[in-house]
């Protein structure tokens, strides 16, 4: 009997089905040996030597491994094909006394019969460069977390944590929030002409005045423009016709899968990670048993094997036609610092269509598999082509522009529509169906329209956009994105407003403290450079001790300075409208073991406390938990609206929520009041529903 040792028990049945009775498969359920829980476990004086120990609760698994390995004719270590997996295999080898030069390491990118059986027949040695890269990251993160976390717990609040990647990610979110708070809206007006030719109406947007880009800045200027344009002829001055091409998207890597899952099917990073793991390990497909459906899910490479490309071409020709398959395979460039250890995320077999397995799957697993499947097929298809027309229309000293695009050949879009982020400040571009237009055509003016707008601040980060930013800036790696976001939410460093991440007062305070005392840790470029150094360890061009030594000298000085030079920082308290009857100060909201209470801010001189009662007039009921929502203020004095069920319910909104529901998507409506109007808007950023009502104004005599 041969013993195969894996990490996750989820793929055990799938592997046993492919390997047969000749093999026994045992799962470690992740790491079995690690740095100690209660001590740092790194001997700095001995060149940062790690002190590993058996993890709590793993004793029975280790006993099973020792018993079965003693009887096995061969032990194969088939942990996940990444740094973590390599390190787990190395730790297992140490525990089972397997020599480092023994060919015992089995690696496969997909759990299919052919790949798995080929892997067990061709084991290799443990790759110590991969082990050292993981070990370097683990020790580096332990030093940062173990040294900084106690400081912020003492100086700010207990039960806090800091991390090399998580703290920088939080800084990015906090910096965006400050940018939004400091943003000053600028008024502008969109002016458009509704024109007609051959009974086809279309709208063109104002573009220039006397050959210079022009956007009216106020009401009076806009009316001057409209008065002038009413008496002008609208004449076509330029028509450009081109055939434009759109390239297919690359197949998914970890980060793009997480982004599209949130943007297109509304799945959080945590749900996406869970579903992807299930699809990789195997899904019960009736009589077929547990079957893996996709390749390895933690990857930063867009590479696809020639065999998979050939299968995709056959599938495309059969299902779409020969024109939809390019003459040569599509090859995509991976980003500069990609490890490129694995293929992109793709279906193992295109014969397992989403619809054919839907009845066996949970809704989340089905939606994600369909997304992965369609994205991969599209990545191997032909370009989409369009007949595009760009038109410039002259009206006296002003010009208007309009663009139209008509599909000529659907190409990859037959299988997959690429998600496009909308720039809320760019509303003049439009692609519509146009009549046949020629230069010098005189067009009929049907209507001139004006629309008051204000420039908008950059959008808050979503889980998807923070992952995209982390990837672009080189912070973290595929396996770290989901845990990082989870920590920010679980530690109450951020809240979610719909799909948007908002830093809490605590999150802002932590970032400001760390920026003051740990400049390198909070430096994005420094963090990205550290990731590059970890990659160099994996490549064998740097020693892990060297990387940590270069980092630790300055870091140790910062730790000493933070301990000795910093004072205790208070997280800004929420100030209530309740006045202390003993000293006249506005009481503040504090939290105790039994929940919130009101306390006088002049403690200990005034020790007055009261039970906490929410404001009498709530704004609406919470759309998430049904409790009352009240107006609040941030530490910057900005008004927001929060649920009374906090911290159990973390609903918060910068726009005033209402109990009204959107007729399009059923999300709650927000309202903005002017002197004369009530302007309602859907809280769903992807929904365009808006309505306006006249405000009832009471006559006061």
Secondary structure, 3 states (H helix, E strand, C coil): CEEEEECCHHHHHHHHHHHCCCEEEEECCCCCEEECCCCCCEEHHHCCEECEEECCCCHHHHHHHHHHHHHCCEEEECCCCCHHHHHHHHHHHHHCCCCCCCCCECCCCCCCHHHHHHHHHCCECCCHHHHHHHHHHHHHHHHHHHHHHHHHHHHCCCCCCCCCCHHHHHHHHHHHHHHHHCCCCCEEEEEEEEEEECCEEEEEEEEEECCEECCCCCHHHHHHHHHHHCCCCEEEEEEEEEEEEECCCCCECHHHHHHHHHHHHCCCHHHHHHHHHHHHHCEECHHHCEECCECCCCCCCCCCCHHHHHHHHHHHHHHCCHHHECCCCCCCCCCCCCCCCCCCECECCCCCCHHHHHHHCCHHHHHHHHHHHHHHHHHCECCEEEEEEEEEEEECCEEEEEEEEEEEECHHHHCCCCCCCCCCCCCCCCECCCCCCCCCCEEEEEEEEEEEEECCCCCCCEHHHHHHHHHHHCCCCCCCHHHHHHHHHHCCCEEEECCEEEECHHHHHHHHHHHHHCCCCCCHHHHHHHHHHHHHHHHCCCCHHHHHHHHHHHHHHHHHHHHHHCCCCCCCCEEEEEECCCCCCEEEEEEECCEEEEECCCCCCCCCEEECCCCCCCCEECCCCCCEEEEEECCCCCEEEEECCCCCCCCEECCEEEEEECCCCCCEEEEEECCCEEEEEECCCCCCCEEEEECCCCCCC
